[in-house]
Amino acid sequence: MALKALDIFKLLPKTNCKECGCPTCLAFAMKLAQKQASLDDCPTASDDAKAQLEGAAAPPIQLVTIGAGPKKVQVGNETVMFRHDETFHHPPGIGTIIPDNLDDAALTERVAAAGKLQFHRVGTDIGITVVGVENVSGDSATFAATVERVKTLGLPMVLMAQGADQVAAALGVCADERPLIHAATADTCDAFAALAAEKTCPLVVSADTLEGLAELTEKAKAAGVEELMMTLTGASTPGELDALTSARQLATRKGMRSLGYPCLVTSTDEDVYRNVGKASTFVAKYAGVVLTSLYQPEHILPLLTVSQNIYTDPRKPIQVEPKLYEVGAVTPESPLLFTTNFSLTYYTVEGEVEASRVPAYIGVIDTEGTSVLTAFAADKLTSGEVAEFLNSETVTSKVSHKKVIIPGYVSVMSGAIKEDSGWEVLVGPREASGISKYLKTVWPAA
Ligand code: SF4
């Protein structure tokens, strides 16, 4: 369990020598507690203190790396139950499962479909980050051949097989890619762990209870497997959610090391909605990897959207750079709107302007990443700042007119903006969804 700053302070030399770069031992202890420093920075820490602090400094959920090279995925390393307690550190790997019993044409199609599961949303590239290859055929050579074909995607792989022979065959063609081996049971743990230890690959253990998982993680660890994940078998979706929640609680709050590993969840319901529902649930709580049998873009995008929305740092508003944006082939006569630098606000406005097909400028004011109404209420969006922006070289060098469209929610600012800037102020729609119609109908007549 993570130590608090005062507990850490008690173990430090308390000489305030400053060699760690901090003015006092207490300041260093606070940085250590927030994981912003390493104990190595204190040259006089005793061996005993190091032993105690190193154990406590390890994250309650292990960091597991799947794959090698630039596309490798890191999962786990989580420290809290709830995002608002601190933040969630690593979004789950999300991937589709490709079975090894497809004929050649179908396999080509599935690999191609998996390669297309990449999207651009609110200014960010998102997509599947892992791919599962499932040994449905039971045949080692077929499994290895399928793995070779899937390998062309360049994504970290999860080798899903029940027998060690099949896993060994697949590792023969991809061990260098450091795939995740899925999944060792009580019966196969020795053989799977031996393969994982030999090839230094991460391993998933599976059991139908948390006690069973704890036993297997201890066993695999003793066999030399360095990175482990867990998967629960035979449970309903609510039961699995309960178990993952308990595992997270026991690891983060009670310091139970044998359950301190990220979990892998598979979602294979033939009903698309239940499948998406289950996968989304575990993206939110508390999977480290979610694999689904689905592979259509419209089924995968919701999972990625959930992940993108949850795995943000609540301590840092998502912001875009405050500047003048050009949407479409603008001319000096194009309309000018303004909004704030809260990322979701900006991309909503940009999407609506784009949809209108009316080339336009969007001026983005720095409001520390807050939305229009919040910024206005907090005095972060003032007529003075808007006026300064409108009359800046950035705007006047590009826009020949002096008409600005302001968000309808802050229509109350129109008089002050006009007075401070000398610009004509047009009050736009309250909701971004009205922008398209506004640009096509109101602006031309303005
Ligand atoms: S180097 Fe160690 S002893 Fe010196 S101030 Fe930092 S924590 Fe204290």
Boltz pocket constraint, residues with backbone or C-beta under 6 A from the ligand:
constraints:
  - pocket:
      binder: B
      contacts: [[A, 12], [A, 13], [A, 14], [A, 15], [A, 16], [A, 17], [A, 18], [A, 19], [A, 20], [A, 21], [A, 22], [A, 23], [A, 24], [A, 25], [A, 28], [A, 41], [A, 42], [A, 43], [A, 44], [A, 45]]
      max_distance: 6.0
